[in-house]
């Protein structure tokens, strides 16, 4: 208790000590009528554990309702848009029921309140004491004391859009960059930061006609990154992931030390250490900046919560490796060769035309996603094109041309396409993955006739719809279907990938016949074929595994390629193992005690394992049935 709040014998006493002393004094003097027990919920500080009680104090306030009106109108009339649009409802809910804003804080750090008091309690406001004395004509012998409180951090932050550009001076930077285009923020600070920047910006900044100037045109709202269990990351919970530790890696002991040092509740350290050792037994590997950035982009959906997923991060690190290896393949086949950088004496294969066509559509998909702030869709479009089309299929489809007896013009056309598509891909990915794309681009640029110091100064790719080739796309999808069908049969029947196979094609259309003739070299090379035979419609079919490509049947005769009894034994053994796994999980999920007591995430994981085991068992049973029918 302060000196002015109580009699001298109580001044400075801790509140609960003072209360006991007061009760004792009242009892001794006969002032106490009775004592009754009373139950109540006493709130406690989440970090200190101390009981929190109201205490009336003098504070500084801003009359926010006056400032809110133009800020509300700016969103209502569409001058400021929220993406996703649903978040404007949260904005309106706060702003239309706004209360006076307490802007003073009792902290040791921050911008100190620019107010001074004399010995009579008069208040003087100014930028500094000298200005106060001059403005209010106060003599030097008038003692002044500056308010010890500091401004709410959100008050200072509310000035950010213009105070960082030289305001209140009319600077070139202020004229050039205010208002800005896009503000990126989390939904949890729409009121604390976004709304207050709107209010302050429109109060202090004016258009040429004197009307309030908006601070930004679009507010892009992202979700909050939570841990794998959906819990908010916080130092007190010990579940924070430092991005630098993900980029550079960190050993287990250093990670434990980082998470258990400086806790507000040191008693939580053993629990945090136990959880950390369980979750990261080997520490955290180094994943690099690009993999982390791409992971964040892929997780940036329109939802409020983003559950962190280390498996996704590992997958995108592999994506970076895939891109790097693809670039090595391209450079090894193009450096020192004719890449047609200065001539057009080239022939384009169907695969070249196909990848160029698919690139245009990928560019359009990425641009559409970026324009609508769907960074997750942009990342997905990039991933699907780079991994599934360029790396998995196009690079393979170039090998018959580059390694075969194709003409110099055909080889030059394929090399040029390899390089041009790679260079365009790098520019397409660069905003999300700046480092690996810059590194590769520096080695590629000369081969495609590009100049410039950095990829970041190059134009962003724009699709050329005239290069979309439906015929090439249809032909390559057909080629992929045949190759994938043969590869699936190899996998299902446990046939070695290096074993050359005789292939029979049945129920063939005239178009299939043309394609089988034109693309025989690609099919033979990529599917590792011994022969390719077209059967008459009425021909008797031998025992074979079959894949369908449209109406055409692709048959792999299995005589001499498989030990039927040995394969049946292998399949039966694996089916039996899966049946045991299914029975074990069913027993677990059938236990009411387990389902009731186990965390929801654990139950869901067991249900997922059950589903996966049943699917795997079903596939093996299908293979066994096919084997019996051979």
SEZATI-114230 format. One record per residue (C-alpha): residue in one letter; x, y, z. Coordinates in steps of 0.05 Angstrom, whole numbers, plus 5000, padded with zeros to 4 digits. Example, Ala and Ser with C-alpha at 12.3 -4.5 7.8 and 13.67 -1.06 7.14 Angstrom:
SEZATI-114230
NODE  res     x     y     z
NODE    A  5246  4910  5156
NODE    S  5273  4979  5143
END
This chain:
SEZATI-114230
NODE  res     x     y     z
NODE    X  5000  5000  5000
NODE    X  5025  5070  4982
NODE    X  5036  5127  5031
NODE    X  4973  5164  5008
NODE    X  4928  5103  5006
NODE    X  4927  5084  5080
NODE    X  4948  5105  5151
NODE    X  5022  5106  5163
NODE    X  5023  5040  5201
NODE    X  4996  5005  5138
NODE    X  5038  5041  5087
NODE    X  5084  4995  5047
NODE    X  5053  4931  5073
NODE    X  5037  4874  5025
NODE    X  4961  4873  5013
NODE    X  4946  4807  5047
NODE    X  4990  4824  5106
NODE    X  4954  4891  5112
NODE    X  4886  4857  5110
NODE    X  4904  4809  5166
NODE    X  4930  4867  5207
NODE    X  4866  4906  5194
NODE    X  4822  4848  5215
NODE    X  4863  4837  5278
NODE    X  4859  4912  5296
NODE    X  4784  4913  5284
NODE    X  4775  4852  5328
NODE    X  4818  4881  5384
NODE    X  4778  4946  5383
NODE    X  4710  4913  5380
NODE    X  4695  4938  5310
NODE    X  4687  4868  5281
NODE    X  4616  4842  5277
NODE    X  4627  4773  5247
NODE    X  4670  4733  5199
NODE    X  4636  4689  5146
NODE    X  4672  4642  5098
NODE    X  4659  4660  5025
NODE    X  4680  4621  4963
NODE    X  4702  4659  4901
NODE    X  4744  4648  4839
NODE    X  4807  4690  4848
NODE    X  4841  4703  4780
NODE    X  4916  4693  4778
NODE    X  4969  4719  4731
NODE    X  4985  4663  4681
NODE    X  5060  4673  4690
NODE    X  5070  4699  4761
NODE    X  5013  4660  4793
NODE    X  4997  4722  4835
NODE    X  4924  4737  4851
NODE    X  4900  4794  4806
NODE    X  4852  4846  4834
NODE    X  4823  4911  4806
NODE    X  4858  4975  4827
NODE    X  4832  5043  4806
NODE    X  4887  5087  4778
NODE    X  4893  5149  4734
NODE    X  4908  5131  4662
NODE    X  4911  5165  4594
NODE    X  4856  5150  4544
NODE    X  4841  5163  4470
NODE    X  4768  5174  4450
NODE    X  4768  5120  4398
NODE    X  4696  5126  4373
NODE    X  4714  5191  4337
NODE    X  4773  5159  4302
NODE    X  4736  5095  4285
NODE    X  4682  5125  4241
NODE    X  4724  5140  4178
NODE    X  4762  5075  4188
NODE    X  4697  5036  4187
NODE    X  4673  5073  4125
NODE    X  4737  5057  4087
NODE    X  4724  4982  4093
NODE    X  4649  4989  4081
NODE    X  4659  5025  4015
NODE    X  4714  4978  3991
NODE    X  4773  5026  3993
NODE    X  4806  4976  4040
NODE    X  4794  4901  4028
NODE    X  4806  4842  4073
NODE    X  4832  4776  4045
NODE    X  4800  4728  4062
NODE    X  4738  4772  4063
NODE    X  4709  4738  4125
NODE    X  4758  4776  4169
NODE    X  4725  4842  4156
NODE    X  4668  4817  4201
NODE    X  4718  4811  4258
NODE    X  4742  4882  4242
NODE    X  4671  4910  4242
NODE    X  4654  4874  4307
NODE    X  4710  4909  4343
NODE    X  4703  4977  4310
NODE    X  4627  4985  4315
NODE    X  4629  4971  4390
NODE    X  4694  5007  4405
NODE    X  4710  5033  4475
NODE    X  4757  5088  4497
NODE    X  4828  5065  4488
NODE    X  4874  5065  4549
NODE    X  4943  5083  4520
NODE    X  4985  5088  4584
NODE    X  5026  5030  4611
NODE    X  5065  5021  4675
NODE    X  5129  4992  4645
NODE    X  5203  5008  4648
NODE    X  5210  5011  4572
NODE    X  5173  5045  4516
NODE    X  5157  5115  4491
NODE    X  5147  5157  4553
NODE    X  5081  5197  4558
NODE    X  5097  5269  4535
NODE    X  5062  5301  4594
NODE    X  5091  5341  4653
NODE    X  5062  5358  4721
NODE    X  5077  5417  4768
NODE    X  5071  5414  4843
NODE    X  4998  5435  4840
NODE    X  4979  5376  4795
NODE    X  4970  5417  4732
NODE    X  4983  5378  4667
NODE    X  5025  5405  4609
NODE    X  5032  5367  4543
NODE    X  5088  5378  4493
NODE    X  5143  5343  4454
NODE    X  5195  5359  4506
NODE    X  5203  5400  4570
NODE    X  5233  5461  4536
NODE    X  5172  5465  4489
NODE    X  5125  5458  4549
NODE    X  5158  5515  4586
NODE    X  5157  5559  4525
NODE    X  5085  5542  4505
NODE    X  5057  5551  4575
NODE    X  5104  5608  4595
NODE    X  5131  5571  4655
NODE    X  5191  5600  4692
NODE    X  5253  5560  4703
NODE    X  5239  5556  4777
NODE    X  5173  5520  4766
NODE    X  5188  5447  4781
NODE    X  5162  5399  4728
NODE    X  5157  5323  4732
NODE    X  5146  5280  4670
NODE    X  5094  5226  4672
NODE    X  5129  5160  4688
NODE    X  5082  5117  4645
NODE    X  5098  5097  4574
NODE    X  5053  5092  4513
NODE    X  5018  5026  4497
NODE    X  5061  4990  4446
NODE    X  5000  4987  4399
NODE    X  4995  5063  4402
NODE    X  5066  5069  4377
NODE    X  5055  5013  4326
NODE    X  4992  5049  4301
NODE    X  5036  5104  4273
NODE    X  5080  5056  4234
NODE    X  5055  5067  4163
NODE    X  5073  5140  4162
NODE    X  5122  5152  4220
NODE    X  5173  5107  4187
NODE    X  5172  5149  4124
NODE    X  5193  5215  4154
NODE    X  5127  5242  4180
NODE    X  5111  5296  4202
NODE    X  5158  5323  4148
NODE    X  5131  5320  4077
NODE    X  5185  5273  4051
NODE    X  5193  5241  3983
NODE    X  5189  5173  4015
NODE    X  5123  5191  4047
NODE    X  5094  5215  3981
NODE    X  5120  5153  3944
NODE    X  5103  5097  3992
NODE    X  5041  5120  4029
NODE    X  4991  5089  4023
NODE    X  5022  5021  4013
NODE    X  4988  4965  3975
NODE    X  4985  4904  4020
NODE    X  4990  4894  4095
NODE    X  5006  4822  4118
NODE    X  4984  4804  4188
NODE    X  4953  4751  4233
NODE    X  4879  4750  4251
NODE    X  4895  4756  4325
NODE    X  4918  4829  4318
NODE    X  4865  4855  4270
NODE    X  4839  4901  4325
NODE    X  4904  4913  4363
NODE    X  4944  4934  4302
NODE    X  4905  4937  4236
NODE    X  4846  4976  4263
NODE    X  4890  5025  4301
NODE    X  4935  5037  4240
NODE    X  4871  5052  4202
NODE    X  4847  5101  4255
NODE    X  4914  5137  4264
NODE    X  4932  5136  4190
NODE    X  4866  5166  4169
NODE    X  4869  5218  4224
NODE    X  4939  5244  4209
NODE    X  4947  5231  4135
NODE    X  4903  5268  4084
NODE    X  4894  5265  4009
NODE    X  4904  5327  3967
NODE    X  4830  5344  3974
NODE    X  4835  5340  4050
NODE    X  4798  5274  4057
NODE    X  4827  5220  4103
NODE    X  4880  5177  4068
NODE    X  4878  5102  4078
NODE    X  4944  5071  4100
NODE    X  4938  5008  4056
NODE    X  4891  4980  4004
NODE    X  4890  4906  4022
NODE    X  4897  4870  4088
NODE    X  4921  4798  4076
NODE    X  4905  4757  4139
NODE    X  4941  4692  4151
NODE    X  4930  4639  4204
NODE    X  4972  4626  4265
NODE    X  5027  4574  4263
NODE    X  5015  4524  4319
NODE    X  5053  4461  4339
NODE    X  5037  4392  4310
NODE    X  4982  4382  4363
NODE    X  4948  4448  4348
NODE    X  4974  4483  4410
NODE    X  4996  4556  4407
NODE    X  5071  4562  4407
NODE    X  5096  4597  4470
NODE    X  5159  4601  4512
NODE    X  5121  4579  4574
NODE    X  5096  4515  4539
NODE    X  5166  4500  4512
NODE    X  5140  4484  4442
NODE    X  5169  4543  4404
NODE    X  5209  4528  4341
NODE    X  5260  4581  4322
NODE    X  5262  4587  4246
NODE    X  5338  4595  4249
NODE    X  5343  4527  4283
NODE    X  5303  4496  4226
NODE    X  5347  4531  4175
NODE    X  5414  4516  4206
NODE    X  5397  4456  4250
NODE    X  5408  4448  4325
NODE    X  5432  4389  4367
NODE    X  5386  4360  4421
NODE    X  5423  4387  4482
NODE    X  5425  4458  4454
NODE    X  5350  4454  4437
NODE    X  5334  4430  4508
NODE    X  5375  4486  4538
NODE    X  5342  4538  4493
NODE    X  5272  4515  4513
NODE    X  5284  4509  4588
NODE    X  5324  4572  4600
NODE    X  5292  4636  4625
NODE    X  5223  4606  4640
NODE    X  5173  4646  4680
NODE    X  5156  4580  4714
NODE    X  5222  4543  4724
NODE    X  5183  4484  4753
NODE    X  5159  4469  4683
NODE    X  5229  4456  4657
NODE    X  5230  4380  4670
NODE    X  5165  4369  4632
NODE    X  5189  4413  4574
NODE    X  5255  4375  4572
NODE    X  5220  4308  4571
NODE    X  5173  4328  4514
NODE    X  5230  4358  4474
NODE    X  5273  4296  4479
NODE    X  5214  4253  4459
NODE    X  5195  4297  4399
NODE    X  5266  4311  4373
NODE    X  5310  4253  4397
NODE    X  5364  4272  4346
NODE    X  5354  4347  4351
NODE    X  5333  4384  4288
NODE    X  5368  4374  4221
NODE    X  5387  4433  4178
NODE    X  5333  4442  4125
NODE    X  5355  4509  4094
NODE    X  5317  4573  4082
NODE    X  5284  4554  4017
NODE    X  5252  4490  4044
NODE    X  5225  4529  4104
NODE    X  5197  4585  4060
NODE    X  5164  4536  4012
NODE    X  5134  4498  4071
NODE    X  5104  4562  4099
NODE    X  5076  4580  4031
NODE    X  5045  4511  4023
NODE    X  5012  4517  4091
NODE    X  4983  4587  4079
NODE    X  4911  4566  4069
NODE    X  4851  4609  4087
NODE    X  4841  4576  4155
NODE    X  4855  4608  4223
NODE    X  4904  4555  4246
NODE    X  4966  4525  4214
NODE    X  4990  4461  4248
NODE    X  5065  4456  4238
NODE    X  5086  4392  4203
NODE    X  5159  4369  4202
NODE    X  5142  4316  4150
NODE    X  5120  4370  4102
NODE    X  5185  4406  4114
NODE    X  5225  4343  4100
NODE    X  5185  4334  4036
NODE    X  5201  4404  4012
NODE    X  5274  4396  4029
NODE    X  5272  4335  3983
NODE    X  5238  4381  3932
NODE    X  5298  4428  3935
NODE    X  5344  4368  3925
NODE    X  5301  4345  3866
NODE    X  5308  4413  3834
NODE    X  5383  4415  3845
NODE    X  5392  4346  3815
NODE    X  5348  4364  3755
NODE    X  5392  4425  3743
NODE    X  5454  4381  3746
NODE    X  5424  4335  3694
NODE    X  5406  4392  3648
NODE    X  5474  4425  3654
NODE    X  5512  4360  3644
NODE    X  5474  4349  3579
NODE    X  5477  4421  3554
NODE    X  5543  4453  3573
NODE    X  5590  4452  3514
NODE    X  5535  4428  3467
NODE    X  5492  4461  3415
NODE    X  5434  4491  3454
NODE    X  5407  4533  3397
NODE    X  5415  4597  3436
NODE    X  5430  4637  3372
NODE    X  5393  4599  3318
NODE    X  5326  4565  3304
NODE    X  5350  4503  3267
NODE    X  5315  4457  3315
NODE    X  5263  4402  3316
NODE    X  5218  4395  3377
NODE    X  5197  4327  3400
NODE    X  5127  4313  3426
NODE    X  5156  4315  3496
NODE    X  5186  4384  3483
NODE    X  5119  4410  3458
NODE    X  5084  4378  3517
NODE    X  5128  4409  3571
NODE    X  5125  4478  3538
NODE    X  5049  4472  3536
NODE    X  5045  4450  3609
NODE    X  5092  4507  3629
NODE    X  5043  4559  3602
NODE    X  4987  4530  3644
NODE    X  5031  4525  3706
NODE    X  5051  4598  3698
NODE    X  4977  4618  3692
NODE    X  4959  4576  3753
NODE    X  5014  4607  3795
NODE    X  4997  4678  3774
NODE    X  4923  4667  3788
NODE    X  4940  4640  3857
NODE    X  4987  4697  3874
NODE    X  4937  4749  3850
NODE    X  4885  4720  3898
NODE    X  4935  4713  3956
NODE    X  4930  4636  3954
NODE    X  5003  4622  3966
NODE    X  4986  4550  3983
NODE    X  4957  4540  3913
NODE    X  5017  4575  3882
NODE    X  5064  4528  3918
NODE    X  5023  4468  3898
NODE    X  5022  4489  3825
NODE    X  5097  4498  3826
NODE    X  5109  4432  3861
NODE    X  5064  4392  3814
NODE    X  5097  4421  3751
NODE    X  5169  4417  3775
NODE    X  5167  4348  3808
NODE    X  5111  4310  3773
NODE    X  5118  4337  3702
NODE    X  5188  4366  3690
NODE    X  5229  4320  3735
NODE    X  5190  4255  3736
NODE    X  5169  4254  3663
NODE    X  5201  4305  3618
NODE    X  5273  4291  3639
NODE    X  5260  4217  3626
NODE    X  5227  4231  3559
NODE    X  5289  4270  3536
NODE    X  5336  4212  3545
NODE    X  5317  4174  3482
NODE    X  5330  4237  3442
NODE    X  5395  4257  3476
NODE    X  5423  4187  3481
NODE    X  5396  4158  3416
NODE    X  5408  4170  3342
NODE    X  5363  4231  3336
NODE    X  5384  4286  3288
NODE    X  5427  4344  3311
NODE    X  5367  4390  3303
NODE    X  5324  4346  3348
NODE    X  5379  4343  3401
NODE    X  5388  4418  3397
NODE    X  5313  4428  3404
NODE    X  5310  4384  3466
NODE    X  5370  4417  3498
NODE    X  5341  4486  3485
NODE    X  5274  4464  3515
NODE    X  5308  4434  3576
NODE    X  5344  4499  3589
NODE    X  5289  4548  3573
NODE    X  5237  4512  3615
NODE    X  5287  4505  3673
NODE    X  5304  4579  3670
NODE    X  5230  4598  3669
NODE    X  5216  4551  3727
NODE    X  5270  4585  3767
NODE    X  5238  4654  3756
NODE    X  5170  4625  3773
NODE    X  5196  4596  3839
NODE    X  5243  4653  3858
NODE    X  5196  4694  3903
NODE    X  5185  4633  3947
NODE    X  5253  4599  3941
NODE    X  5303  4656  3928
NODE    X  5370  4623  3945
NODE    X  5371  4558  3906
NODE    X  5339  4591  3846
NODE    X  5391  4646  3846
NODE    X  5448  4596  3851
NODE    X  5423  4554  3793
NODE    X  5403  4613  3750
NODE    X  5473  4642  3753
NODE    X  5498  4578  3719
NODE    X  5440  4574  3669
NODE    X  5433  4646  3647
NODE    X  5489  4646  3596
NODE    X  5464  4582  3562
NODE    X  5395  4614  3549
NODE    X  5423  4682  3528
NODE    X  5402  4719  3592
NODE    X  5442  4777  3620
NODE    X  5437  4812  3687
NODE    X  5467  4808  3756
NODE    X  5410  4772  3791
NODE    X  5348  4731  3777
NODE    X  5309  4779  3822
NODE    X  5317  4833  3769
NODE    X  5288  4789  3714
NODE    X  5216  4794  3690
NODE    X  5167  4747  3723
NODE    X  5142  4693  3674
NODE    X  5079  4707  3635
NODE    X  5041  4651  3599
NODE    X  5037  4650  3523
NODE    X  4971  4615  3510
NODE    X  4989  4605  3436
NODE    X  5041  4553  3460
NODE    X  4988  4509  3491
NODE    X  4987  4445  3449
NODE    X  4927  4399  3464
NODE    X  4951  4346  3414
NODE    X  5020  4341  3446
NODE    X  4988  4338  3515
NODE    X  4941  4282  3493
NODE    X  4999  4243  3462
NODE    X  5044  4248  3522
NODE    X  4987  4230  3570
NODE    X  4978  4167  3527
NODE    X  5053  4152  3531
NODE    X  5052  4162  3606
NODE    X  4992  4116  3613
NODE    X  5027  4059  3576
NODE    X  5092  4067  3615
NODE    X  5057  4074  3682
NODE    X  5014  4013  3668
NODE    X  5075  3970  3653
NODE    X  5112  3996  3714
NODE    X  5052  3981  3758
NODE    X  5051  3909  3733
NODE    X  5126  3903  3748
NODE    X  5113  3927  3819
NODE    X  5052  3884  3831
NODE    X  5084  3821  3804
NODE    X  5152  3834  3834
NODE    X  5187  3835  3767
NODE    X  5256  3867  3767
NODE    X  5257  3938  3737
NODE    X  5317  3919  3695
NODE    X  5284  3859  3663
NODE    X  5264  3872  3591
NODE    X  5192  3853  3576
NODE    X  5154  3832  3514
NODE    X  5090  3874  3509
NODE    X  5026  3856  3473
NODE    X  4973  3909  3456
NODE    X  4901  3888  3444
NODE    X  4837  3924  3426
NODE    X  4878  3977  3391
NODE    X  4845  4038  3356
NODE    X  4874  4069  3293
NODE    X  4901  4126  3336
NODE    X  4933  4076  3383
NODE    X  4966  4043  3324
NODE    X  4996  4108  3300
NODE    X  5021  4125  3369
NODE    X  5051  4056  3380
NODE    X  5090  4065  3316
NODE    X  5112  4137  3325
NODE    X  5130  4131  3399
NODE    X  5159  4060  3398
NODE    X  5229  4086  3415
NODE    X  5205  4124  3476
NODE    X  5164  4066  3501
NODE    X  5219  4015  3490
NODE    X  5271  4058  3525
NODE    X  5230  4082  3585
NODE    X  5189  4018  3598
NODE    X  5250  3973  3584
NODE    X  5215  3931  3531
NODE    X  5242  3871  3494
NODE    X  5188  3876  3440
NODE    X  5123  3912  3425
NODE    X  5069  3873  3387
NODE    X  4999  3893  3365
NODE    X  4950  3835  3368
NODE    X  4891  3826  3323
NODE    X  4823  3836  3357
NODE    X  4806  3762  3349
NODE    X  4874  3736  3373
NODE    X  4876  3687  3431
NODE    X  4906  3722  3491
NODE    X  4960  3687  3532
NODE    X  4961  3687  3609
NODE    X  4983  3758  3624
NODE    X  4978  3816  3672
NODE    X  4938  3873  3640
NODE    X  4936  3949  3644
NODE    X  4885  3992  3608
NODE    X  4902  4055  3571
NODE    X  4835  4081  3548
NODE    X  4804  4021  3513
NODE    X  4871  3991  3494
NODE    X  4896  3932  3536
NODE    X  4971  3929  3550
NODE    X  4989  3857  3566
NODE    X  5053  3831  3599
NODE    X  5057  3755  3587
NODE    X  5083  3726  3652
NODE    X  5107  3658  3628
NODE    X  5181  3655  3644
NODE    X  5181  3720  3683
NODE    X  5151  3698  3749
NODE    X  5153  3638  3797
NODE    X  5078  3632  3809
NODE    X  5084  3589  3872
NODE    X  5139  3632  3903
NODE    X  5101  3696  3889
NODE    X  5037  3667  3918
NODE    X  5074  3647  3981
NODE    X  5103  3717  3988
NODE    X  5035  3749  3980
NODE    X  5001  3702  4029
NODE    X  5055  3716  4081
NODE    X  5046  3792  4074
NODE    X  4970  3786  4076
NODE    X  4975  3745  4141
NODE    X  5019  3798  4172
NODE    X  4970  3853  4154
NODE    X  4911  3812  4181
NODE    X  4947  3809  4248
NODE    X  4958  3884  4246
NODE    X  4884  3896  4230
NODE    X  4863  3851  4288
NODE    X  4910  3886  4336
NODE    X  4885  3956  4318
NODE    X  4812  3933  4318
NODE    X  4823  3906  4388
NODE    X  4852  3972  4410
NODE    X  4796  4014  4380
NODE    X  4744  3966  4408
NODE    X  4769  3979  4478
NODE    X  4723  4032  4506
NODE    X  4773  4052  4559
NODE    X  4827  4066  4507
NODE    X  4780  4107  4463
NODE    X  4755  4147  4523
NODE    X  4822  4161  4555
NODE    X  4870  4167  4497
NODE    X  4881  4236  4465
NODE    X  4838  4248  4403
NODE    X  4901  4252  4360
NODE    X  4924  4183  4383
NODE    X  4856  4152  4368
NODE    X  4855  4186  4300
NODE    X  4925  4159  4285
NODE    X  4903  4088  4301
NODE    X  4842  4095  4257
NODE    X  4887  4119  4200
NODE    X  4933  4059  4210
NODE    X  4873  4013  4207
NODE    X  4850  4044  4142
NODE    X  4919  4039  4111
NODE    X  4927  3966  4132
NODE    X  4860  3948  4103
NODE    X  4876  3983  4037
NODE    X  4944  3949  4032
NODE    X  4913  3881  4048
NODE    X  4860  3892  3994
NODE    X  4912  3907  3942
NODE    X  4953  3845  3959
NODE    X  4890  3802  3955
NODE    X  4876  3831  3886
NODE    X  4946  3813  3864
NODE    X  4938  3743  3892
NODE    X  4873  3734  3854
NODE    X  4906  3757  3789
NODE    X  4962  3708  3801
NODE    X  4913  3650  3811
NODE    X  4879  3667  3745
NODE    X  4944  3664  3705
END
